């Protein structure tokens, strides 16, 4: 009779001890799963994958523009805002273009290794436009059949950081190199362009998989694409 009563109790459900053991196992497995998956790293990797894809898209579009236009204008004008040569010094009027949205004029005097505001940094209110008024000043709409892209992509984060000496304010007058936005510049002779982006995930910035050191560019802190990867400088302050 006693044996039957114990059997009935066992078949009635789990004991408190058993439930605690199961809950503990689930908790341990959950923590292990989070550590293995590392959601923060996964988000960084996703953003980096988007950046690599965006730069590839823009490189293709600019390449098509160069080969399909009799007198291409990589600065939207007469190429006067392009550096004279890819490795030459910046002069007044040379411009580096940014994908920042409506952040106001960037006035960092040391941008890309320049001084006294050389080169001039430019960003626009509506960066996605493809008619020459977007953050890349090329009028893709003039191509036969229209623009090869529906909009100019911007960085997935598209934010900027300021130097600690700025007191942590939101001024773009002194941006730092870890700011998450795209930048673009061109050269006049030969006519060429370069687009850069930061990468933030371990998957794309460590060891043999570091895209920044295997892209052929001159700056190991940025992922670089274009027809000449010497246009944007090696300075870490831009």
N, C-alpha and C positions, 0 to 999 in steps of 0.2 A: 504494500500500500504506500509506504514512504517512497519507494522507488518510482511509483507511478506519479505521485505528486510532484517530484523533482523533474520528471520528464515533461509534465504538463507545463511547469513554469519555464522550462527551457524553450519549449515550442511557442511560448507566448510572446517572445521578443528577445532583444539583446539586453544584456546586463549593462549597468552604468559603466563598468570598467571597459567592456567591449566597445561601447560608443565612444568613450574617451580615446581609446587606442585608434579607432578608425578616424576620428577627427584629427588626431595628432599626425597620422600618416598623410591625410589629405593636405594638412597645413604644410608639412615638410615638402610634399610633392609640388604644391603651389609655389612655394618659395623657390624651389629648384627650377621650376618651369620659367618663372620670371627671370631668374639669373641667366638661364640658358638663352631665352628669347631676347632679353635686354631690349625692351620696347623703345627706350630712348635712342639707342644705337640704331634700331630698325627705322625710326623716324628720320634720323640723320642720313642713313643710307638711302632712304626713299627720296629725300630732298636732293642728295648728290646725284642720284640717277636722273632726276628731272633736270638738274643743271647740265649734266653731260648731254642729255637729249636736246635741251634747248640750244646749247651752243652748236651742236651738230646741225640743227635746223637752220639757225641763222647763218652758219658758214655756207651751207648749201644754197640758201637764198641769195646771199651776197655773191657767191661764185656764179650763179646763174645771171645775176644782174651785170656782173663784170663782163661775162662772155656774150651777153645779148644786147649790150648797149654800146653804141658807137663812141659816145663821149661820156663814160661813167663819171659820176660825181659822188665820191664816197663821203664827202662832208656836206652834201646837199647844195653846194655852190660851185666854186671853181677849184676845189681841192686846196684852197689856200689855208684852210684850218687843219690840214694834214701836215705832219712833220715833213720836212723836205726830203729826208731819207730815213729809212727805218732806224738806223743806229746814230743818226745825227743828233745834235743838241736841240732842245726845245727853244723856240723863239716866240716872241709875243704874237698872239693870234692862233697858235697851235692849241688844239682842244682835245680833251679827254671827255667822252660822253658816258653818262651814268644812267642806269635803269631806275633810279630812285623816283618815287612818285611825289610830285608837289612838295618837295622838301626845302625849296628855296635854293638860292645860289650857293654853291660850295666855293669857299674862298681860301682853302688851305694853301698857304704859300709854298709848302714843300711837297705838294702833291706829285707823285710819280718822279721824285727826285728833282723837281724843278725848284725855282726860287722866284720871289716877287710875283707870285701868282702865275707862274709859267710852268706847265701849260694851263690854260683856262679850263676849269671843270664846268660841264654843262649837264643839267637835268631838266626834264620837261614835266608839264602838268599831266599830260596824257601819253605815257610812254608806249602804249600798245599800237599807236597809229602806224600804218605802213605807207603813208603818203608823203613822207619826208619830214613830218612834224612829230614823229615818235622819238623814242630815246636814241635810236640809230637814225641819223638824218639822211637816209637814202630813200628816194621815192620809188618804191617797188611797184607802185600802181601804174607807172609808165611802161612797164614791160608788156609785150604782146600777150594778150590773154589775161592781163591783170597780175596782181601780186601773187607770187608763189606761196605766200603764207597769209593767213587770215588776220594775224596780229603778231606784233613783236612780243615774244615772251619776256618776262621779267623773272628775277630770282624768286624761288619759292618763299623765301623769307622777306627779301627786299627791304632790309633795314640797315641802319648804320649805327656804329658805336663812336663815341668820342673819347679822346684821350682823358686820362684821369686828371690831368692838369686843368681840364676844362671845368672840373667840379661836378662832373656827371650830368651836365645839362643836355638839352637836346639840340644844340647848335650843330650845324653841318660845317662849321668853319674849320673844324680840326678833326676830320674823320680818321679812323684807324684802319689798319690793314685787315682786321678780322671782320670788317663790316660785310654783311651779306647782300651784295648787289652785283650786277654785271657791269663791266666797263668796256668801252670800245674806242679805238683810235685808228688812224690811217696814216699812210705815207704817200707822198706825191710821186716820188721817183725811186724805185718803181712804184706804180700805183698798187697799194696792198692794204690789208687791214688785219687787225688782231682783236679778239674778244676774250676777256678773262672772267673767271669766276672763282670764288673760294670753294673749297670742299671741306666738310666737317666730320665725316664718318671715319672710323678706324678702317673700315673695309676699303676705302679709296685713298687713304693717306698714310698707310704704313707698309713697310717692306717692299717687296717686289710688285705689290698691287697699287703702289702710290701713283695715281694718275698724274700728279703734279710734276713728278720727276721723269716721267716717260712720255710726255706730250711733245717733246722737242723744243720747248720754249726756254727762255732765259731766266725764268723766275720759278724756283721750286716751291714757292708759297701759294701759287695760283695754278689753276687748270687753264691752259691757253690753247686757243684754236685760231686759225686764220691762214692767210697766204704768206705772211711773214711774222714770225713770233719774236721779233726783236724790236718791234715798234714801242710797245709799252715797256717801261723800264724795269730795272731790278730793285728799285727802292722798295722798302717794306712799309713805307708811309703813304698809302693811297687807298 
